[in-house]
Amino acid sequence: MISTTKRNTVRALLVFAIGAALLAPLSASAQTKVVGGPLTNLDPAGGKIHLAFSNFPTTPANVGLYVLECLNNVVAGKTGASCDSAHQLWVSNSPGASATPNGDIAITVVGTVAGTECGTSNCSIFITFDHTNPADRSEDQLIPISFAAGTSAPVLPKDVITATVEGKTLSPSSPGSLAYRTPTFISASAQSGSTVTFGSSTPDCTVAAGVLTALKGTGACDITVSVAATEKTQATTAHYPFLLSPGVQTIKTPKKTLKVGKTFLLSSFSNFGEKVVATNATPKICSIKGSVLKGLKKGTCTIALSAAGQTDLWAAIKVKTSIKVS
Amino acid sequence: MRFRIISTIISVALVVTCLGSSLSATAASTAKSVKGSHGEILSATPTLMKTSGLIKVTGAHFDETVGIYLAYCVVPKKGQVPTPCGGGINKAGVGTSSYWISSNPPPYGDGLAEEFKPGGRFSKNLQVSLKIGKFDCRKVVCAVTVRADHTREGDRSVDLFVPITFSK
């Protein structure tokens, strides 16, 4: 009796161990529950799988998931090398997403991924956090799929896209940083020599004429670089995540000298349009009326210019400056 | 001769009227502002008019990720779409009766929509009129109106109104 119990326990432990071994490279604790299919006997020339999600993650706020077909040995965070990004889906409630968490998630699968034939055992649907939470592996999960015998549509290799921001090469897995309303130059090229086009998957950022602009000071953006298919490569899109940070508010500093009896205008607004408030520490040397500074007598005029901050966009600023009155 | 005298009187009267209205245009008492739920501020001056004309409209601290239409509309019942509006939707991107302000318009909006200035600001001269279609703005309330653009059709959370009054 005791031995049977022991044997069952051992068996249970063994089953658990095997299960753990299979799931080891990935999180076994993804909260998102996935149902749907078909997962077997798929058409290698472009089968379609319909999935439905439940228990979709809600923290951090507005987080989403990427759903894409990968080789089983996909390394989390480095999907570029072993996945089919052409049919990748972005499941999120954010504008621009390819599917909503409560909707039908229909993904097209192909029989050859990154040059490897999927057959019956090499490929899976990979689910992972989107660009708003790129370093978190807790939602990673692999759902094995298998294909029917037959020839997959000839799959050309992907184009190789290289993108740089201010001279630094971007990585699809580690997010770059972008400050509110601080124009940042982006450039990219494709190995095939085809023209690249830029895009922003999120309304919080824009790309125009090679300039990246963040319209918010918190959150994340996903910038895409796409090239059309050529005779030797398939159409390719690279995704580059960016974390947003507040912008730097500046006030134009006035000139450094002023003659007694003369005036000049101080800046009335900061670079973000905040009203500038001027205070005077030396009312005997100079005077401030509105934004007009006047030299009263010889000496050093010390003033402070300040502008308010805006939550999540920019911090308040106070600039002290001195002007020589002669 | 008499005709000339009369016409001179009329011209003088007109000049005086114009001076009067331009004075009221600069009077701070007719400048009005409203604050939206996200902290955005819409201001218009003057808001007391004698007749149709251009007024100055400015915005600050708007959410730059949400494109807006700036127009002159009959104020609807709470929660309803602002309509009708003077001049309709400005698809050609010219004229002064409505403006499309968006920093992230769809591709076809490039060159039509105008970007927000940093800090969610804009400054426009807007045409207001005594009548919008068959509506008389002395009898119904007409207002400088901000609403989300068509990419957020149905989103009433950014609607803002600064009513314009016409002296009788």
Interface residues (C-beta under 8 A of the other chain):
Chain A: P95 R181 S200 P203 D204 C205 T206 A208 T213 L215 K216 G247 N271 F272 G273 E274 Q310 L313
Chain B: A60 H61 E64 T65 V66 S103 N104 D110 F116 K117 P118 G119 R121 T151
